Amino acid sequence: MDVKISDLIKYRPLALKCVAGGKGLSRAVTTSRVQKPGLLLTGLLEELHLDRVQILGAAEIGYIKSLDGRGLKRTLGVLKPCIPAIAMTRGLEPPASLRKFAGKNCVPLMTSPLSSSVFIERIIKFLEEKLAPSVVVHGVFVDVLGVGILIKGRSGIGKSECALELVSRGYRLVADDVVIVKRIYPSTLFGMGSDRIPYHLEVRGVGIVNIKDLFGITAIREKKQLDLVVELINWDPKGDYERLGFEQKTADILGVGLPYLMVPVSPGRSVAAIVEVAARNQLLKIMGYSTSRELIENLTAPKAVPVRKVKA
């Protein structure tokens, strides 16, 4: 998995502009970490990390401009031709020697008006998201009361109809059918839809509908943190289903365990209402409140014996 330098330029929050080495825009970045060389340019420390984008701020550019002859040649020798790219911050004008190095070795040389601290924060966040481990899950992803719920189940069991009912109640759709789940370090999962079918929902008997067009911009989300997995299954009279909520099951996605509920589906059951209640109950658990635990404590607590007053 990698990110091309051309993708960095297309990402508007970085405000990048290529000023030299444009033939190397197809170079790829494979790590979310970047490097600000600083003293490395003087040759006092070890070599640069060759797989990282190099960030040059006012100090580095000022140092390069102050050099000439052998000193300049030695410093530019630190910047190996195989590094992915060089990004200069604060809208600094690149020295002619740096332009020549970038053009000769096809190393993209870019500038951004952002300060070094802001630029580094944004590029790391962008690369972490793009390079994060991901998996495609079949299901429907919705945002109910701020709780990201992944609804799974066999085809035709009613996942999309459940999502449609939740949207009509004022909640938000993130993705239908194809849910892309990414793990952001260290253990946070985010879900999003495919770029090819954004905000579309398949309703059997009606067809494919666009939730954004039908319900407006407030009925959709581009991405959401994943908090709960609900799997819809066919009702079986002999099935053993959770009735008290004492046992908390988990579903593993990309090595992260998420709260998991198995909800049996039968005619007459309002699955959307059950999912909404599950979201409210999950919010209580996040706040440290457990209905099942409180019930057990009330049942096992010794009862106070009433004391009768005796008249003198």
Secondary structure by P-SEA (a helix, b strand, c coil): ccccaaaaaacccccccccccccccccccccccccccccccccccccccccbbbbbcaaaaaaaaaccaaaaaaaaaaccccccbbbbcccccccaaaaaaaaaaccbbbbbcccaaaaaaaaaaaaaaaacbbbbbcbbbbbcccbbbbbbbcccccaaaaaaaaaaabbbbccccbbbbbbcccbbbbbbbbcccccbbbbcccccccccccccccccccbbbbcbbbbbbcccccccccccccbbbbbbccccccbbbbbbbccccaaaaaaaaaaaaaaaaaacccaaaaaaaaaacbbbbbbbbbcc
